[in-house]
C-alpha cells in the first residue's frame, strides 16, 4: 500500500493478505458508539450511529465542543482518566455511568490514538448480578490447584466456558513458525471437537498477531451485523483513524468469511503473552450472536494476564528441571574428562557420557580430519563434506537444525538415517566438532482443513483471497525432519562447548610433571569461583528484586538496575587495576560523579586529608556514593542549575574517618514518603558490612549525611599526590526504590502448609553481605516471621542468641574472615532448627555437631528451595 492509498478501501489478494490494515477499517461494531476528541476537547469524528444513542446528528457534533454533548461531571471524569493514561497501549474503563445524563447506564472505554482521545461507549449489562472480580479470584484459585501444565490448560478452558457461556472455548498455542495447535478445549455437547488440530500461520496473519499483543481481548458480537462507519473517514491530513486499541473495532471481511465458513456467529479471544511475545490465545466461539459486557470483558482480560503468569511459571519450572538434569550430567562428564586428560580425538571415548546430555540417535567426533562415530550417523565418506559445510557457519557457535536436508543438499543422500544435526565446535584451526545426530521422524500432522486450500475468488470488492471453506480434519505426512532440538538442549550444548574448551586448553598447556599439582589447584579454583559466582548472582538478583518497585517502566527499571550494577563494576575495575590494593577515598566519589553527572562536576567540592580505602570496603562505598550522586541529580541540589554539594572528611580521635555530605542551593528538600531500597543502602551498608556509622537528615535547605568509616578500612597517605580542598564533584541521598513484596503469583509453588510454616517465629539471619541479607530478610518476613534479627559476624550472632528468643536460623557459611560453623553448637544445644546457605558448589564438610541430615541451600537460592529446607529442619527439630 502506498501513502496515497486510503486504508479503508484496501483490497486483499494473494500478494498482500498479511498486510491488510485491519486496525484502520474506518468502522466499528454496532453495539456501541464512538467519539474522537481533540486534546482541547473538540469533537473530531463520530460513529455514524451516534444519533441512535444521543439524538444528535453527525453534522451537528463534528467540530463542536464536547460540552455540547456531555455534562460537566462526565467531562471532568474523562479529563481525570486521560491524565491516568501512562503508556502508549494504556486504556481506561469506567462501568455503569450515566454517560449522556439521561438515566441510561453505559460502560465507557477511552485511550489515546495519535493526537486524539478515543471514547467508546456501550450500554451496560444491568442484569449482571455476579461480580466479575469475584469470578476471576474464584477461577484463579481453582487453576492454582492443578498439578500438571495440561491440567492447567484443561481447567482454564472449562472455567472460561462456565463463566462466559460460549459454545466452544479453545486454548490455541503458537509454534515457532506461526502455525498453531489446539491444546485444550471445552465445548457444548454435540459439537465436533477441534482439540489436537493444527492451524497454519496464514489463518492468523502477522498484523493480527501484533494486535493481539497490544490489545489483549477482542470481541466480535455478531458477524452478520453491518459495520458502522466513522465520519469522517479521513482527517484533514488525509489519515484514517488507528483503531488498534479500540474495543468496538469492526472486523475484517476476510475474518468474517472465515468465521462464517466455520458456522460461528460470535467470537471472543483472550491473548496469552509471555515475555512480550504472543504465546497463545483463548478462542471462544458461539453459534449465535453473543456479547459480553465491557465489565466482564475487562475481568477476562485480567484472567488472561494471570493465566499468562501461571503458564510462564509452569513452563519455566519444566525448563529448569531439564536444565538441572543436564547440568548434573554435564558436571559428571567434566569431572571425568578432567581426570583422564584426553586429547580432542579421545573425546569419542566419552560417547556414553555425552549422549545423555544431548539426547540423540548417533554421535561423532571430527578431529584432525578423521571421524569416529557411534550409532546412527552419516557414512564415513560423507563426513569431510559435512565438516566443510559446518566450516561455513559462524565460528565458536553451536549449530543446530532439525531439517539438515533443507540447508545442506548433500544430506539427502543419507536422509533416511539422519535428519537432525547439532554440532559443537571444539577448536578454531583446524575446525574440530562434536556432532549429535537424530533420525528422521515421520510425522502425521492433523490440520483443520487443508492449509493449502485457500484460493482466489471474486468478492464484493473484486478478486481476493478467500478463507478455507473446509475445516474437516486433513492429514499431512511430514518427512525429512527430526525431533526438534529444545532450547534447554542448545543451552546444555553451549555449556558443554565452553567446558570442553577450558579442559582441553588447560591440559594442552600443562606438562606431565605439573599435572598432579595443577589438578589440585584447579579443583580449588573451581570451588572458589563457584562460591564467588553464586554470591555475585545472589547479589545481582537482590539488586533486581529490590529495584523494581518504583520503576515507572522498563526503561526506568533498566536505568536504576544498570546504574547500581555499574557502580559495583567501576569499583571492581579500580581495585583490580591496582591488584586489589587500597584506593584513594576521593577517587571513589570522583568516579561516580564522572560516570553519572560529569557535566556538573565543577559544582561538587571535596576537602579532606589524603586517605586510602581498603579493597574490602571499596565496593560498598561505591554503591553508597552512587546512590548519593544519582539522587542529588534527580531530586537534590544538582537537579537544577544553582545547587552545590560539599563533601568533607577528617580523622577523629579514634583514627576513624568522619565524612560529611552537605547539599545547598537546590530545591526545597522533603523527607520521602516511604523508605526505599536506596535509602536502606545508604543507612545500613556502612554499619552492617564495615562496622561504621551512617546518619542522614532531610533539612529544608538541603540533604545532609554523616558517615563514619572505622580505622581498619582506611589508611592515611603519607605522600599525598592531590589536594582535595576544592575539587569539584556531585551527589545526594538515595534512589527511593521501595522494597517491594513478592507478588502472590511468584509463590505459586508454595503449598498451603508451607505458607503457614514460619508464622509468628523469630528468625536469626547471619549474612555478611548487606544486599543479600536485605533480600533474605524480606523473604522470611513475607512468609510470616515475627522478627528477623540480622547479624554479620559470629560474635554478633552469639549476642543475639543470648539476648533474644530465636525459633530458627539461616546461616551463610562464609563470613569473610570466618565461617558460621561456631554457631552450630549453641543452636543444637538450644534445639533451634537451622539451614546453611553457601556460595560453594562442592560438598562442604560440615561440623559433626550439625548432624548427618544438615540442610544446605546453594546461592543464589530459590524461594521454594529455601522454604523446603527450612521445613525439613523444623520438622526434624520437632521430632
Helices and strands as residue ranges (DSSP letters): G 7-9, G 17-19, E 27-28, E 33-38, E 43-47, H 50-54, H 58-61, G 66-68, H 72-84, E 91-97, E 106-113, E 116-123, H 132-144, H 149-164, E 168-174, E 180-187, E 198-199, G 201-203, H 206-214, E 217-220, E 228-231, H 253-262, E 266-274, E 277-286, H 294-340, G 345-350, H 351-357, E 362-367, E 370-375, G 380-382, H 383-391, E 399-401, H 404-407, G 409-414, E 420-425, E 433-438, E 443-448, E 456-459, E 462-465, E 473-478, H 487-509, H 515-547, H 554-577, E 583-584, H 585-597, G 598-603, E 604-607, E 611-613, H 615-634, G 637-639, E 644-651, E 657-664, H 677-685, I 686-690, E 693-699, E 702-709, G 711-713, E 714-716, G 744-747, H 752-755, E 762-766, H 770-782, E 787-791, H 794-803, E 808-812, H 823-830, E 833-838, G 848-850, E 856-858, H 863-878
